[in-house]
Amino acid sequence: MSDESGTGGWCTIESDPGVFTSLVESFGVRGCEFAELWSLDDDSLERVVSDFGDVYGLIFLFKWMPSGGGGGGGGG
């Protein structure tokens, strides 16, 4: 099967916390909250914990490209 969409086999999802909340609620998950995080530095991570409490995971929406070849979201 060829990838004619140009996504390289990645599923495109809107990078909006509300979209993720709706998605997981459709799976039956309750009491879960999503927030945008723009950096993985210590201050940003500490701020998320202080604002929202325990963090159980991170979802990365952009493919990391080690050579700086695009793909968004940082990485060289």
mmJSON file of the N, C-alpha and C atoms, coordinates in Angstrom:
{"data_MODEL":{"atom_site":{
"group_PDB":["ATOM","ATOM","ATOM","ATOM","ATOM","ATOM","ATOM","ATOM","ATOM","ATOM","ATOM","ATOM","ATOM","ATOM","ATOM","ATOM","ATOM","ATOM","ATOM","ATOM","ATOM","ATOM","ATOM","ATOM","ATOM","ATOM","ATOM","ATOM","ATOM","ATOM","ATOM","ATOM","ATOM","ATOM","ATOM","ATOM","ATOM","ATOM","ATOM","ATOM","ATOM","ATOM","ATOM","ATOM","ATOM","ATOM","ATOM","ATOM","ATOM","ATOM","ATOM","ATOM","ATOM","ATOM","ATOM","ATOM","ATOM","ATOM","ATOM","ATOM","ATOM","ATOM","ATOM","ATOM","ATOM","ATOM","ATOM","ATOM","ATOM","ATOM","ATOM","ATOM","ATOM","ATOM","ATOM","ATOM","ATOM","ATOM","ATOM","ATOM","ATOM","ATOM","ATOM","ATOM","ATOM","ATOM","ATOM","ATOM","ATOM","ATOM","ATOM","ATOM","ATOM","ATOM","ATOM","ATOM","ATOM","ATOM","ATOM","ATOM","ATOM","ATOM","ATOM","ATOM","ATOM","ATOM","ATOM","ATOM","ATOM","ATOM","ATOM","ATOM","ATOM","ATOM","ATOM","ATOM","ATOM","ATOM","ATOM","ATOM","ATOM","ATOM","ATOM","ATOM","ATOM","ATOM","ATOM","ATOM","ATOM","ATOM","ATOM","ATOM","ATOM","ATOM","ATOM","ATOM","ATOM","ATOM","ATOM","ATOM","ATOM","ATOM","ATOM","ATOM","ATOM","ATOM","ATOM","ATOM","ATOM","ATOM","ATOM","ATOM","ATOM","ATOM","ATOM","ATOM","ATOM","ATOM","ATOM","ATOM","ATOM","ATOM","ATOM","ATOM","ATOM","ATOM","ATOM","ATOM","ATOM","ATOM","ATOM","ATOM","ATOM","ATOM","ATOM","ATOM","ATOM","ATOM","ATOM","ATOM","ATOM","ATOM","ATOM","ATOM","ATOM","ATOM","ATOM","ATOM","ATOM","ATOM","ATOM","ATOM","ATOM","ATOM","ATOM","ATOM","ATOM","ATOM","ATOM","ATOM","ATOM","ATOM","ATOM","ATOM","ATOM","ATOM","ATOM","ATOM","ATOM","ATOM","ATOM","ATOM","ATOM","ATOM","ATOM","ATOM","ATOM","ATOM","ATOM","ATOM","ATOM","ATOM","ATOM","ATOM","ATOM","ATOM","ATOM","ATOM"],
"id":[1,2,3,4,5,6,7,8,9,10,11,12,13,14,15,16,17,18,19,20,21,22,23,24,25,26,27,28,29,30,31,32,33,34,35,36,37,38,39,40,41,42,43,44,45,46,47,48,49,50,51,52,53,54,55,56,57,58,59,60,61,62,63,64,65,66,67,68,69,70,71,72,73,74,75,76,77,78,79,80,81,82,83,84,85,86,87,88,89,90,91,92,93,94,95,96,97,98,99,100,101,102,103,104,105,106,107,108,109,110,111,112,113,114,115,116,117,118,119,120,121,122,123,124,125,126,127,128,129,130,131,132,133,134,135,136,137,138,139,140,141,142,143,144,145,146,147,148,149,150,151,152,153,154,155,156,157,158,159,160,161,162,163,164,165,166,167,168,169,170,171,172,173,174,175,176,177,178,179,180,181,182,183,184,185,186,187,188,189,190,191,192,193,194,195,196,197,198,199,200,201,202,203,204,205,206,207,208,209,210,211,212,213,214,215,216,217,218,219,220,221,222,223,224,225,226,227,228],
"type_symbol":["N","C","C","N","C","C","N","C","C","N","C","C","N","C","C","N","C","C","N","C","C","N","C","C","N","C","C","N","C","C","N","C","C","N","C","C","N","C","C","N","C","C","N","C","C","N","C","C","N","C","C","N","C","C","N","C","C","N","C","C","N","C","C","N","C","C","N","C","C","N","C","C","N","C","C","N","C","C","N","C","C","N","C","C","N","C","C","N","C","C","N","C","C","N","C","C","N","C","C","N","C","C","N","C","C","N","C","C","N","C","C","N","C","C","N","C","C","N","C","C","N","C","C","N","C","C","N","C","C","N","C","C","N","C","C","N","C","C","N","C","C","N","C","C","N","C","C","N","C","C","N","C","C","N","C","C","N","C","C","N","C","C","N","C","C","N","C","C","N","C","C","N","C","C","N","C","C","N","C","C","N","C","C","N","C","C","N","C","C","N","C","C","N","C","C","N","C","C","N","C","C","N","C","C","N","C","C","N","C","C","N","C","C","N","C","C","N","C","C","N","C","C","N","C","C","N","C","C"],
"label_atom_id":["N","CA","C","N","CA","C","N","CA","C","N","CA","C","N","CA","C","N","CA","C","N","CA","C","N","CA","C","N","CA","C","N","CA","C","N","CA","C","N","CA","C","N","CA","C","N","CA","C","N","CA","C","N","CA","C","N","CA","C","N","CA","C","N","CA","C","N","CA","C","N","CA","C","N","CA","C","N","CA","C","N","CA","C","N","CA","C","N","CA","C","N","CA","C","N","CA","C","N","CA","C","N","CA","C","N","CA","C","N","CA","C","N","CA","C","N","CA","C","N","CA","C","N","CA","C","N","CA","C","N","CA","C","N","CA","C","N","CA","C","N","CA","C","N","CA","C","N","CA","C","N","CA","C","N","CA","C","N","CA","C","N","CA","C","N","CA","C","N","CA","C","N","CA","C","N","CA","C","N","CA","C","N","CA","C","N","CA","C","N","CA","C","N","CA","C","N","CA","C","N","CA","C","N","CA","C","N","CA","C","N","CA","C","N","CA","C","N","CA","C","N","CA","C","N","CA","C","N","CA","C","N","CA","C","N","CA","C","N","CA","C","N","CA","C","N","CA","C","N","CA","C","N","CA","C","N","CA","C","N","CA","C","N","CA","C"],
"label_alt_id":[null,null,null,null,null,null,null,null,null,null,null,null,null,null,null,null,null,null,null,null,null,null,null,null,null,null,null,null,null,null,null,null,null,null,null,null,null,null,null,null,null,null,null,null,null,null,null,null,null,null,null,null,null,null,null,null,null,null,null,null,null,null,null,null,null,null,null,null,null,null,null,null,null,null,null,null,null,null,null,null,null,null,null,null,null,null,null,null,null,null,null,null,null,null,null,null,null,null,null,null,null,null,null,null,null,null,null,null,null,null,null,null,null,null,null,null,null,null,null,null,null,null,null,null,null,null,null,null,null,null,null,null,null,null,null,null,null,null,null,null,null,null,null,null,null,null,null,null,null,null,null,null,null,null,null,null,null,null,null,null,null,null,null,null,null,null,null,null,null,null,null,null,null,null,null,null,null,null,null,null,null,null,null,null,null,null,null,null,null,null,null,null,null,null,null,null,null,null,null,null,null,null,null,null,null,null,null,null,null,null,null,null,null,null,null,null,null,null,null,null,null,null,null,null,null,null,null,null],
"label_comp_id":["MET","MET","MET","SER","SER","SER","ASP","ASP","ASP","GLU","GLU","GLU","SER","SER","SER","GLY","GLY","GLY","THR","THR","THR","GLY","GLY","GLY","GLY","GLY","GLY","TRP","TRP","TRP","CYS","CYS","CYS","THR","THR","THR","ILE","ILE","ILE","GLU","GLU","GLU","SER","SER","SER","ASP","ASP","ASP","PRO","PRO","PRO","GLY","GLY","GLY","VAL","VAL","VAL","PHE","PHE","PHE","THR","THR","THR","SER","SER","SER","LEU","LEU","LEU","VAL","VAL","VAL","GLU","GLU","GLU","SER","SER","SER","PHE","PHE","PHE","GLY","GLY","GLY","VAL","VAL","VAL","ARG","ARG","ARG","GLY","GLY","GLY","CYS","CYS","CYS","GLU","GLU","GLU","PHE","PHE","PHE","ALA","ALA","ALA","GLU","GLU","GLU","LEU","LEU","LEU","TRP","TRP","TRP","SER","SER","SER","LEU","LEU","LEU","ASP","ASP","ASP","ASP","ASP","ASP","ASP","ASP","ASP","SER","SER","SER","LEU","LEU","LEU","GLU","GLU","GLU","ARG","ARG","ARG","VAL","VAL","VAL","VAL","VAL","VAL","SER","SER","SER","ASP","ASP","ASP","PHE","PHE","PHE","GLY","GLY","GLY","ASP","ASP","ASP","VAL","VAL","VAL","TYR","TYR","TYR","GLY","GLY","GLY","LEU","LEU","LEU","ILE","ILE","ILE","PHE","PHE","PHE","LEU","LEU","LEU","PHE","PHE","PHE","LYS","LYS","LYS","TRP","TRP","TRP","MET","MET","MET","PRO","PRO","PRO","SER","SER","SER","GLY","GLY","GLY","GLY","GLY","GLY","GLY","GLY","GLY","GLY","GLY","GLY","GLY","GLY","GLY","GLY","GLY","GLY","GLY","GLY","GLY","GLY","GLY","GLY","GLY","GLY","GLY"],
"label_asym_id":["A","A","A","A","A","A","A","A","A","A","A","A","A","A","A","A","A","A","A","A","A","A","A","A","A","A","A","A","A","A","A","A","A","A","A","A","A","A","A","A","A","A","A","A","A","A","A","A","A","A","A","A","A","A","A","A","A","A","A","A","A","A","A","A","A","A","A","A","A","A","A","A","A","A","A","A","A","A","A","A","A","A","A","A","A","A","A","A","A","A","A","A","A","A","A","A","A","A","A","A","A","A","A","A","A","A","A","A","A","A","A","A","A","A","A","A","A","A","A","A","A","A","A","A","A","A","A","A","A","A","A","A","A","A","A","A","A","A","A","A","A","A","A","A","A","A","A","A","A","A","A","A","A","A","A","A","A","A","A","A","A","A","A","A","A","A","A","A","A","A","A","A","A","A","A","A","A","A","A","A","A","A","A","A","A","A","A","A","A","A","A","A","A","A","A","A","A","A","A","A","A","A","A","A","A","A","A","A","A","A","A","A","A","A","A","A","A","A","A","A","A","A","A","A","A","A","A","A"],
"label_entity_id":["1","1","1","1","1","1","1","1","1","1","1","1","1","1","1","1","1","1","1","1","1","1","1","1","1","1","1","1","1","1","1","1","1","1","1","1","1","1","1","1","1","1","1","1","1","1","1","1","1","1","1","1","1","1","1","1","1","1","1","1","1","1","1","1","1","1","1","1","1","1","1","1","1","1","1","1","1","1","1","1","1","1","1","1","1","1","1","1","1","1","1","1","1","1","1","1","1","1","1","1","1","1","1","1","1","1","1","1","1","1","1","1","1","1","1","1","1","1","1","1","1","1","1","1","1","1","1","1","1","1","1","1","1","1","1","1","1","1","1","1","1","1","1","1","1","1","1","1","1","1","1","1","1","1","1","1","1","1","1","1","1","1","1","1","1","1","1","1","1","1","1","1","1","1","1","1","1","1","1","1","1","1","1","1","1","1","1","1","1","1","1","1","1","1","1","1","1","1","1","1","1","1","1","1","1","1","1","1","1","1","1","1","1","1","1","1","1","1","1","1","1","1","1","1","1","1","1","1"],
"label_seq_id":[1,1,1,2,2,2,3,3,3,4,4,4,5,5,5,6,6,6,7,7,7,8,8,8,9,9,9,10,10,10,11,11,11,12,12,12,13,13,13,14,14,14,15,15,15,16,16,16,17,17,17,18,18,18,19,19,19,20,20,20,21,21,21,22,22,22,23,23,23,24,24,24,25,25,25,26,26,26,27,27,27,28,28,28,29,29,29,30,30,30,31,31,31,32,32,32,33,33,33,34,34,34,35,35,35,36,36,36,37,37,37,38,38,38,39,39,39,40,40,40,41,41,41,42,42,42,43,43,43,44,44,44,45,45,45,46,46,46,47,47,47,48,48,48,49,49,49,50,50,50,51,51,51,52,52,52,53,53,53,54,54,54,55,55,55,56,56,56,57,57,57,58,58,58,59,59,59,60,60,60,61,61,61,62,62,62,63,63,63,64,64,64,65,65,65,66,66,66,67,67,67,68,68,68,69,69,69,70,70,70,71,71,71,72,72,72,73,73,73,74,74,74,75,75,75,76,76,76],
"pdbx_PDB_ins_code":[null,null,null,null,null,null,null,null,null,null,null,null,null,null,null,null,null,null,null,null,null,null,null,null,null,null,null,null,null,null,null,null,null,null,null,null,null,null,null,null,null,null,null,null,null,null,null,null,null,null,null,null,null,null,null,null,null,null,null,null,null,null,null,null,null,null,null,null,null,null,null,null,null,null,null,null,null,null,null,null,null,null,null,null,null,null,null,null,null,null,null,null,null,null,null,null,null,null,null,null,null,null,null,null,null,null,null,null,null,null,null,null,null,null,null,null,null,null,null,null,null,null,null,null,null,null,null,null,null,null,null,null,null,null,null,null,null,null,null,null,null,null,null,null,null,null,null,null,null,null,null,null,null,null,null,null,null,null,null,null,null,null,null,null,null,null,null,null,null,null,null,null,null,null,null,null,null,null,null,null,null,null,null,null,null,null,null,null,null,null,null,null,null,null,null,null,null,null,null,null,null,null,null,null,null,null,null,null,null,null,null,null,null,null,null,null,null,null,null,null,null,null,null,null,null,null,null,null],
"Cartn_x":[0.842,0.0,0.889,0.669,1.493,0.87,1.727,1.271,1.114,-0.095,-0.347,-0.69,-0.873,-1.257,-0.063,1.153,2.334,2.668,2.028,2.267,3.334,3.859,4.875,4.34,3.049,2.449,1.987,2.165,1.736,0.278,-0.461,-1.843,-1.859,-2.556,-2.603,-3.736,-3.412,-4.375,-4.145,-5.221,-5.12,-4.416,-3.419,-2.66,-3.358,-4.493,-5.302,-5.721,-5.5,-5.863,-7.334,-8.221,-9.639,-9.935,-9.192,-9.365,-8.967,-7.865,-7.43,-8.404,-8.935,-9.915,-11.129,-11.648,-12.796,-12.469,-11.279,-10.864,-10.839,-10.179,-10.086,-11.429,-12.258,-13.589,-14.428,-14.217,-14.945,-14.524,-13.353,-12.885,-13.399,-14.074,-14.6,-13.752,-12.686,-11.812,-12.465,-12.455,-13.018,-11.979,-12.06,-11.176,-9.766,-9.585,-8.263,-8.212,-7.079,-6.944,-5.667,-5.753,-4.606,-4.229,-2.951,-2.447,-1.298,-1.137,-0.02,1.257,2.329,3.648,4.581,5.195,6.005,7.484,7.899,9.307,9.432,10.52,10.768,11.8,12.072,13.032,12.421,13.263,12.821,11.735,11.882,10.9,9.514,9.475,8.194,7.529,8.311,7.753,7.259,8.017,7.595,6.306,6.167,4.964,3.737,3.89,2.77,2.341,3.298,2.974,2.3,2.802,2.196,0.798,0.557,-0.754,-1.781,-1.338,-2.28,-2.155,-1.092,-0.897,-0.056,-0.306,0.481,0.394,1.525,1.595,1.876,1.026,1.151,1.74,1.904,2.493,2.571,3.346,3.484,3.16,2.498,2.187,2.936,3.806,4.569,3.861,3.536,2.741,3.546,4.838,5.66,6.831,7.136,8.253,9.564,10.403,11.694,12.654,13.304,14.255,15.64,16.548,17.843,18.724,18.533,19.397,18.838,17.759,17.173,16.421,15.967,15.298,13.812,13.365,11.948,11.203,9.912,9.092,8.543,8.954,8.408,8.884,8.564,8.769,10.195,11.155,12.517,13.371,14.554,15.481,16.469,17.337,18.453,18.271],
"Cartn_y":[-1.176,0.0,1.241,2.148,3.354,4.477,5.407,6.56,7.743,7.926,9.006,10.318,10.294,11.507,12.417,11.9,12.704,12.816,12.009,12.088,11.114,10.299,9.337,8.269,8.004,6.984,7.501,8.781,9.38,9.794,9.606,10.053,11.525,12.344,13.764,14.037,14.714,15.079,16.543,17.278,18.68,18.764,19.629,19.751,20.734,20.315,21.141,20.289,20.774,19.984,19.555,20.401,20.061,18.881,18.774,17.65,16.348,16.371,15.174,14.8,15.793,15.512,14.819,15.34,14.709,13.298,13.12,11.81,10.77,11.087,10.097,9.897,10.944,10.769,9.839,9.855,8.933,7.482,7.281,5.945,5.545,6.472,6.18,6.68,7.408,7.937,9.178,9.268,10.431,10.983,12.281,12.907,13.136,13.22,13.404,14.794,15.47,16.8,16.9,17.582,17.78,19.249,19.528,20.9,20.962,22.125,22.316,22.583,22.024,22.22,22.576,23.745,24.238,23.942,23.494,23.209,22.098,21.375,20.311,20.712,22.012,22.441,22.277,22.276,22.027,22.995,24.278,25.273,24.995,24.642,24.359,23.123,22.083,20.865,21.102,21.861,22.176,23.001,23.904,24.725,23.864,22.891,22.003,21.223,20.711,19.956,20.863,22.084,22.982,23.425,23.563,23.995,22.867,21.649,20.559,19.371,19.289,18.13,17.069,15.823,14.713,14.656,14.376,14.205,12.732,12.1,10.666,10.339,11.34,11.066,12.31,12.217,13.284,12.715,13.502,13.117,14.073,13.53,14.343,14.311,15.487,15.564,15.756,15.974,16.203,15.245,14.73,13.81,14.562,14.039,14.654,14.308,15.324,15.139,15.525,14.575,14.869,15.788,15.85,16.671,18.066,18.422,19.749,19.866,18.733,18.719,19.006,19.763,20.106,19.119,19.086,18.2,18.865,20.1,20.868,20.368,21.124,20.711,20.609,21.153,21.184,20.017,19.979,18.901,19.271,20.199,20.448,21.435],
"Cartn_z":[0.0,0.0,0.0,-0.918,-0.995,-0.182,0.228,0.998,0.057,-0.477,-1.42,-0.729,0.585,1.312,1.585,1.441,1.717,3.196,4.047,5.487,5.948,5.056,5.453,6.386,6.321,7.162,8.512,8.784,10.054,9.943,11.005,11.079,11.463,10.703,11.024,12.003,13.091,14.129,14.473,14.638,15.05,16.398,16.509,17.763,18.698,19.19,20.082,21.272,22.501,23.679,23.69,23.186,23.135,22.224,21.128,20.209,20.897,21.631,22.347,23.454,24.149,25.193,24.595,23.495,22.829,22.357,21.833,21.336,22.454,23.57,24.644,25.35,25.413,25.982,25.125,23.808,22.936,23.177,23.788,24.17,25.547,26.244,27.561,28.714,28.419,29.47,30.07,31.399,32.098,33.073,33.345,34.321,33.828,32.535,31.94,31.309,31.423,30.861,30.041,28.916,28.039,28.031,27.915,27.853,26.867,26.226,25.315,26.099,25.63,26.214,25.067,25.15,24.045,24.19,25.366,25.597,26.629,26.586,27.554,28.6,28.717,29.732,31.128,32.14,33.521,33.98,33.656,34.095,33.496,32.218,31.566,32.161,32.395,32.975,34.401,35.18,36.546,36.55,35.591,35.499,35.181,34.302,33.982,35.221,35.967,37.181,38.207,38.372,39.363,38.934,37.626,37.133,37.097,36.788,36.529,37.466,38.238,39.106,38.41,38.764,38.215,36.69,36.056,34.61,34.349,33.56,33.309,31.938,31.11,29.81,28.949,27.888,26.909,25.537,24.723,23.347,22.436,21.614,20.673,19.328,18.798,17.579,16.31,16.455,15.283,15.284,14.131,14.008,14.208,15.096,15.362,14.24,13.686,12.591,13.098,13.337,13.925,13.081,11.787,10.948,10.712,11.393,11.191,9.889,9.356,8.076,8.139,9.134,9.214,10.087,9.938,10.731,11.967,12.232,13.349,14.699,15.696,17.067,17.565,16.871,17.406,16.956,17.467,17.137,16.072,16.348,15.493,14.473],
"occupancy":[1.0,1.0,1.0,1.0,1.0,1.0,1.0,1.0,1.0,1.0,1.0,1.0,1.0,1.0,1.0,1.0,1.0,1.0,1.0,1.0,1.0,1.0,1.0,1.0,1.0,1.0,1.0,1.0,1.0,1.0,1.0,1.0,1.0,1.0,1.0,1.0,1.0,1.0,1.0,1.0,1.0,1.0,1.0,1.0,1.0,1.0,1.0,1.0,1.0,1.0,1.0,1.0,1.0,1.0,1.0,1.0,1.0,1.0,1.0,1.0,1.0,1.0,1.0,1.0,1.0,1.0,1.0,1.0,1.0,1.0,1.0,1.0,1.0,1.0,1.0,1.0,1.0,1.0,1.0,1.0,1.0,1.0,1.0,1.0,1.0,1.0,1.0,1.0,1.0,1.0,1.0,1.0,1.0,1.0,1.0,1.0,1.0,1.0,1.0,1.0,1.0,1.0,1.0,1.0,1.0,1.0,1.0,1.0,1.0,1.0,1.0,1.0,1.0,1.0,1.0,1.0,1.0,1.0,1.0,1.0,1.0,1.0,1.0,1.0,1.0,1.0,1.0,1.0,1.0,1.0,1.0,1.0,1.0,1.0,1.0,1.0,1.0,1.0,1.0,1.0,1.0,1.0,1.0,1.0,1.0,1.0,1.0,1.0,1.0,1.0,1.0,1.0,1.0,1.0,1.0,1.0,1.0,1.0,1.0,1.0,1.0,1.0,1.0,1.0,1.0,1.0,1.0,1.0,1.0,1.0,1.0,1.0,1.0,1.0,1.0,1.0,1.0,1.0,1.0,1.0,1.0,1.0,1.0,1.0,1.0,1.0,1.0,1.0,1.0,1.0,1.0,1.0,1.0,1.0,1.0,1.0,1.0,1.0,1.0,1.0,1.0,1.0,1.0,1.0,1.0,1.0,1.0,1.0,1.0,1.0,1.0,1.0,1.0,1.0,1.0,1.0,1.0,1.0,1.0,1.0,1.0,1.0,1.0,1.0,1.0,1.0,1.0,1.0],
"B_iso_or_equiv":[0.0,0.0,0.0,0.0,0.0,0.0,0.0,0.0,0.0,0.0,0.0,0.0,0.0,0.0,0.0,0.0,0.0,0.0,0.0,0.0,0.0,0.0,0.0,0.0,0.0,0.0,0.0,0.0,0.0,0.0,0.0,0.0,0.0,0.0,0.0,0.0,0.0,0.0,0.0,0.0,0.0,0.0,0.0,0.0,0.0,0.0,0.0,0.0,0.0,0.0,0.0,0.0,0.0,0.0,0.0,0.0,0.0,0.0,0.0,0.0,0.0,0.0,0.0,0.0,0.0,0.0,0.0,0.0,0.0,0.0,0.0,0.0,0.0,0.0,0.0,0.0,0.0,0.0,0.0,0.0,0.0,0.0,0.0,0.0,0.0,0.0,0.0,0.0,0.0,0.0,0.0,0.0,0.0,0.0,0.0,0.0,0.0,0.0,0.0,0.0,0.0,0.0,0.0,0.0,0.0,0.0,0.0,0.0,0.0,0.0,0.0,0.0,0.0,0.0,0.0,0.0,0.0,0.0,0.0,0.0,0.0,0.0,0.0,0.0,0.0,0.0,0.0,0.0,0.0,0.0,0.0,0.0,0.0,0.0,0.0,0.0,0.0,0.0,0.0,0.0,0.0,0.0,0.0,0.0,0.0,0.0,0.0,0.0,0.0,0.0,0.0,0.0,0.0,0.0,0.0,0.0,0.0,0.0,0.0,0.0,0.0,0.0,0.0,0.0,0.0,0.0,0.0,0.0,0.0,0.0,0.0,0.0,0.0,0.0,0.0,0.0,0.0,0.0,0.0,0.0,0.0,0.0,0.0,0.0,0.0,0.0,0.0,0.0,0.0,0.0,0.0,0.0,0.0,0.0,0.0,0.0,0.0,0.0,0.0,0.0,0.0,0.0,0.0,0.0,0.0,0.0,0.0,0.0,0.0,0.0,0.0,0.0,0.0,0.0,0.0,0.0,0.0,0.0,0.0,0.0,0.0,0.0,0.0,0.0,0.0,0.0,0.0,0.0],
"pdbx_formal_charge":[null,null,null,null,null,null,null,null,null,null,null,null,null,null,null,null,null,null,null,null,null,null,null,null,null,null,null,null,null,null,null,null,null,null,null,null,null,null,null,null,null,null,null,null,null,null,null,null,null,null,null,null,null,null,null,null,null,null,null,null,null,null,null,null,null,null,null,null,null,null,null,null,null,null,null,null,null,null,null,null,null,null,null,null,null,null,null,null,null,null,null,null,null,null,null,null,null,null,null,null,null,null,null,null,null,null,null,null,null,null,null,null,null,null,null,null,null,null,null,null,null,null,null,null,null,null,null,null,null,null,null,null,null,null,null,null,null,null,null,null,null,null,null,null,null,null,null,null,null,null,null,null,null,null,null,null,null,null,null,null,null,null,null,null,null,null,null,null,null,null,null,null,null,null,null,null,null,null,null,null,null,null,null,null,null,null,null,null,null,null,null,null,null,null,null,null,null,null,null,null,null,null,null,null,null,null,null,null,null,null,null,null,null,null,null,null,null,null,null,null,null,null,null,null,null,null,null,null],
"auth_seq_id":[1,1,1,2,2,2,3,3,3,4,4,4,5,5,5,6,6,6,7,7,7,8,8,8,9,9,9,10,10,10,11,11,11,12,12,12,13,13,13,14,14,14,15,15,15,16,16,16,17,17,17,18,18,18,19,19,19,20,20,20,21,21,21,22,22,22,23,23,23,24,24,24,25,25,25,26,26,26,27,27,27,28,28,28,29,29,29,30,30,30,31,31,31,32,32,32,33,33,33,34,34,34,35,35,35,36,36,36,37,37,37,38,38,38,39,39,39,40,40,40,41,41,41,42,42,42,43,43,43,44,44,44,45,45,45,46,46,46,47,47,47,48,48,48,49,49,49,50,50,50,51,51,51,52,52,52,53,53,53,54,54,54,55,55,55,56,56,56,57,57,57,58,58,58,59,59,59,60,60,60,61,61,61,62,62,62,63,63,63,64,64,64,65,65,65,66,66,66,67,67,67,68,68,68,69,69,69,70,70,70,71,71,71,72,72,72,73,73,73,74,74,74,75,75,75,76,76,76],
"auth_comp_id":["MET","MET","MET","SER","SER","SER","ASP","ASP","ASP","GLU","GLU","GLU","SER","SER","SER","GLY","GLY","GLY","THR","THR","THR","GLY","GLY","GLY","GLY","GLY","GLY","TRP","TRP","TRP","CYS","CYS","CYS","THR","THR","THR","ILE","ILE","ILE","GLU","GLU","GLU","SER","SER","SER","ASP","ASP","ASP","PRO","PRO","PRO","GLY","GLY","GLY","VAL","VAL","VAL","PHE","PHE","PHE","THR","THR","THR","SER","SER","SER","LEU","LEU","LEU","VAL","VAL","VAL","GLU","GLU","GLU","SER","SER","SER","PHE","PHE","PHE","GLY","GLY","GLY","VAL","VAL","VAL","ARG","ARG","ARG","GLY","GLY","GLY","CYS","CYS","CYS","GLU","GLU","GLU","PHE","PHE","PHE","ALA","ALA","ALA","GLU","GLU","GLU","LEU","LEU","LEU","TRP","TRP","TRP","SER","SER","SER","LEU","LEU","LEU","ASP","ASP","ASP","ASP","ASP","ASP","ASP","ASP","ASP","SER","SER","SER","LEU","LEU","LEU","GLU","GLU","GLU","ARG","ARG","ARG","VAL","VAL","VAL","VAL","VAL","VAL","SER","SER","SER","ASP","ASP","ASP","PHE","PHE","PHE","GLY","GLY","GLY","ASP","ASP","ASP","VAL","VAL","VAL","TYR","TYR","TYR","GLY","GLY","GLY","LEU","LEU","LEU","ILE","ILE","ILE","PHE","PHE","PHE","LEU","LEU","LEU","PHE","PHE","PHE","LYS","LYS","LYS","TRP","TRP","TRP","MET","MET","MET","PRO","PRO","PRO","SER","SER","SER","GLY","GLY","GLY","GLY","GLY","GLY","GLY","GLY","GLY","GLY","GLY","GLY","GLY","GLY","GLY","GLY","GLY","GLY","GLY","GLY","GLY","GLY","GLY","GLY","GLY","GLY","GLY"],
"auth_asym_id":["A","A","A","A","A","A","A","A","A","A","A","A","A","A","A","A","A","A","A","A","A","A","A","A","A","A","A","A","A","A","A","A","A","A","A","A","A","A","A","A","A","A","A","A","A","A","A","A","A","A","A","A","A","A","A","A","A","A","A","A","A","A","A","A","A","A","A","A","A","A","A","A","A","A","A","A","A","A","A","A","A","A","A","A","A","A","A","A","A","A","A","A","A","A","A","A","A","A","A","A","A","A","A","A","A","A","A","A","A","A","A","A","A","A","A","A","A","A","A","A","A","A","A","A","A","A","A","A","A","A","A","A","A","A","A","A","A","A","A","A","A","A","A","A","A","A","A","A","A","A","A","A","A","A","A","A","A","A","A","A","A","A","A","A","A","A","A","A","A","A","A","A","A","A","A","A","A","A","A","A","A","A","A","A","A","A","A","A","A","A","A","A","A","A","A","A","A","A","A","A","A","A","A","A","A","A","A","A","A","A","A","A","A","A","A","A","A","A","A","A","A","A","A","A","A","A","A","A"],
"auth_atom_id":["N","CA","C","N","CA","C","N","CA","C","N","CA","C","N","CA","C","N","CA","C","N","CA","C","N","CA","C","N","CA","C","N","CA","C","N","CA","C","N","CA","C","N","CA","C","N","CA","C","N","CA","C","N","CA","C","N","CA","C","N","CA","C","N","CA","C","N","CA","C","N","CA","C","N","CA","C","N","CA","C","N","CA","C","N","CA","C","N","CA","C","N","CA","C","N","CA","C","N","CA","C","N","CA","C","N","CA","C","N","CA","C","N","CA","C","N","CA","C","N","CA","C","N","CA","C","N","CA","C","N","CA","C","N","CA","C","N","CA","C","N","CA","C","N","CA","C","N","CA","C","N","CA","C","N","CA","C","N","CA","C","N","CA","C","N","CA","C","N","CA","C","N","CA","C","N","CA","C","N","CA","C","N","CA","C","N","CA","C","N","CA","C","N","CA","C","N","CA","C","N","CA","C","N","CA","C","N","CA","C","N","CA","C","N","CA","C","N","CA","C","N","CA","C","N","CA","C","N","CA","C","N","CA","C","N","CA","C","N","CA","C","N","CA","C","N","CA","C","N","CA","C","N","CA","C","N","CA","C","N","CA","C","N","CA","C"],
"pdbx_PDB_model_num":[1,1,1,1,1,1,1,1,1,1,1,1,1,1,1,1,1,1,1,1,1,1,1,1,1,1,1,1,1,1,1,1,1,1,1,1,1,1,1,1,1,1,1,1,1,1,1,1,1,1,1,1,1,1,1,1,1,1,1,1,1,1,1,1,1,1,1,1,1,1,1,1,1,1,1,1,1,1,1,1,1,1,1,1,1,1,1,1,1,1,1,1,1,1,1,1,1,1,1,1,1,1,1,1,1,1,1,1,1,1,1,1,1,1,1,1,1,1,1,1,1,1,1,1,1,1,1,1,1,1,1,1,1,1,1,1,1,1,1,1,1,1,1,1,1,1,1,1,1,1,1,1,1,1,1,1,1,1,1,1,1,1,1,1,1,1,1,1,1,1,1,1,1,1,1,1,1,1,1,1,1,1,1,1,1,1,1,1,1,1,1,1,1,1,1,1,1,1,1,1,1,1,1,1,1,1,1,1,1,1,1,1,1,1,1,1,1,1,1,1,1,1,1,1,1,1,1,1]
}}}
